[in-house]
C-alpha cells in the first residue's frame, strides 16, 4: 500500500476533533508553510492564496491510500477544498533546517478580513491562546 505525506493545519491536528482520522498514521513532524492566508470558518479554518498571507503551522503525517481517501471525503475534495503539493519547512530545534513536500488542502476563495488568523496557528487560535 502506498504512503504519502499530508500536511494538516486545522481540525485534523493532534488534540482536535478530526484527528481521529489520523490515529493509525505516523507523524513525521511539525513545520510551516508559506504563501497562504488562514481564515476561521467557525469550527475549522481554510487556507487561501488569494488574500493576506502568513506562515501556517502544520503537522505532517505519512498516510496510506485509505486514510487519504477519508481525508478527501472530509475535506470535500475536489468540490469544496482543493489540494496540492506544497513545500514544508522544518526548523529543527537543533538548528538544522530541512524541507519536504506534502499534500495540503486549501480553498480558492476570499473571506472576511476579520476572520484572518494572523499567526497561522489554528490550535493556538482555536484554544483561545
N, C-alpha and C positions, 0 to 999 in steps of 0.2 A: 504494500500500500504506500502510495506516495505521500510525503510530508512536505509542507510548505510553511513559510513564515507569514504570520499575520500580525499587524500592529493594531492594538486596541487602545482607545483613549477615553471611553465613556463607561457605560453601564456594564461592559464586559471586563473592566479592570477588577483586580482582586479586591474583595470586600464589598463589591456592589452586586445588585440583584441578578444580572445576567451572566455573571462569572461562572455559574454552574455549567454553562455550555463548554467551558474550557477545563473542566475538572480532570480530564484524562490527558491534557496537553502539557507539554513541558514549557515552562517559562524560560526563555533564552536570556532575557534581561530587560532592563528599563532604560529607555533612551528618549530621544526627542526628534521631532520632525519640523522642518521649516517650510514656509510657503503657504500656509493655511491659516484661516481665522477660525476660532472656536466660538460657537454661539449656543446658548442654552435654549432648548426647546421644551423646557419644563423639567421632566424627569430624566432627560437624556440630552446629550449635545449633538451638534452636527458641525462638521468642518466644511469650509468653502474656500475656494481660491479667488472668489470674486470680491472680497471685502478686506477689512483690516487683517493684518497678518500677525502671528505671534509664534514663538516656539511652543509646540504642543508636546506635552508629556505623554509617552506611550509605553505600554508593556508589550513585549514581543513574545509570541508563542509559536511553537512548532506544532502544526495541526495536521491531522490526516484528512483524507477526502471526505469522510462522513461528517467530521466536525466542520470543515469548510462549507459543506452543503447546508448544515444547520445555521451557520453564521450568515450565509447568503439569504436564507429564509428569514431570519430575524431582522436583517437589515433591509429586506425588501429589494434585494439586488436582482435585476438591474432596473427595476421600475421606480424605486424610491432613492436609495443610495446607489452610487456608482462605486467602483473600486479600481485602484491602480497600484502598481508597484512604486514605492517611494523609498528614498534614502533615509535610513535610520542612523542617527548619531548616538554612539555610546560614549559618554565621557567617563572613563574609568576612574574609580576612587584612587587608584594607584598612579594617576596622572597619564595613563596610556589611553589614547582615544582610538576608537575604531568605528567602522561603518559597515552596514549590511543593507540589503533591500528586503522589503516585506510588502505584502498586500495590505492596503488600508482603505477603509470606506469613507466617502465624502459625498457632498451634495452640491450640484451646480445650481445654486440659488443664492439669493440675498436675504438678509434677516435684519430685524430691528436692531439699530446700533446699541440700544440699552441692554441687549442680550449678549453682548460681546464678553467673553471670558478672557480678559486681557493677559492673565499669566499662563493660560493654556493648560492648566492642571484641573481636570474635571473632578477628581477625587477631593482635592482641596476645596474647590468651589462648592461642590455638592454637600460636603460635610460642614460648610459654613465657616471654614478657617479663614 
